[in-house]
């Protein structure tokens, strides 16, 4: 079972819509560029791309409402600020914040092995 947290999911969520998103990311398991002889940790060497695949699967499999999907897409897919999303959706900015928090929570729950029912209750 994986151990995904909110920070990791939010960091990688743009990859759902941007296939080239990973090209700009630093793999934290790689050695520093100024230390080319430093070995990589083979147990974690491929986790970045595995996480990206998991994030995409989490997006598809999470029990998200239409409002949550829309807010997540506008925030992480188009990089809109919450105020702009709120204006576009004709709701308050705190409501958008709640939708984003709940949506990311449901994706985290699914990625950590919770059933769809459990993910809905914890969001």
N, C-alpha and C positions, 0 to 999 in steps of 0.2 A: 504494500500500500504506500502511496506517495504522501508526502507531507508538504502540501501547498499552503501558502499563506496569502493574505490579501495583497501584500506588497509585491510579491512575485507575479501574481495574476495580473495586477494593474500594470506592471512593467511590461509584460509580454502580450497583453490583450490586443494592442495594435496589429500584431502579426496575423490576426484573424482576417484582416482586410488588406494588408499590405504584404505581398509575398516577398518583398525585398527588405522587410523590416530587420531581419536577422543580420544582414550584411553590415550594419552599423553598430551592432552590439559587441561588447567585449565579453568573451567567455571568461568568467571568473576563475575557472580551473586551469587556464593556460598560464605559462610562465610569463613574467614581465618581459617586455620587448628588449630591455637593456640587459637581461639575464638569459641569453639564448640557450645556455647549457642546463638551465633548471629543468628538471623532469616534470612531466604532467602527472596528475593522479589518474591512472587508468580507470579506476572505479567511477570517476566522475567526468571523464573526458568528453563523453557524448551527451551530457545531460541537457545542454542548451537546446539542441535540436529535438530531443525527446520532450522537453518541456513545451516547445513550440507546437509539436504535434498534439500533445495533451491539451493545450489551451484551445486549439481548434476543435478538438473533440468535446471539450467541456462546454464550449459555446453552443455546439449543436445539441448536446445532451442535457443541458441544464434546464430545469423547469422555469423558464423565464416568462414573465408576462410580456405582452406586446409593448407596454410602456417601458419596461426595463430594457428590452431589446433595442428599442428606438433610442433611449437615453444612452445606453452603452455604445451603440454605433456612432451616435453624434459626438460623444465624448472621446472615445478611444479610436474610432475609425476615421473620423474627420477632424479630431483634435479641437473641437469647439469648447469654449469655456462654458461653465454651468449657466451663467446668466444668458448667454446667447441661446442655449438649448431651451431654457425656460421661456424666453420670448417666442421662440419658434413653436414650442409645444403649447403655448398659452397657459402655462402653469407657473407657480412660484419657484424661485430658485431653491428654497428648502425642499420642495417636493422632488425636484430633479436630484438633489443630493441624496434623498432617501431612495429613490429608484436606482441610482448608481450603487449605493451601499448595499442594498438588498440584492441587486443583480450580481455584483461581484461576489457577494457572500454565497449565493446559490451556485455559482461556478466553482468556487473554492470547495464547497460541500461535495459537489459531484466529483471533482478531481481527487478528493480525499476519500472517496469510496462510499459516501452516504447515498442512500437510495433517493429517488426523486422526492418521495414524501418527506423524508428527513431534511433534505435540502430546502424544501419549501417552508418547513417549520422553523428552521434555524435562521432563515434570511430576515 
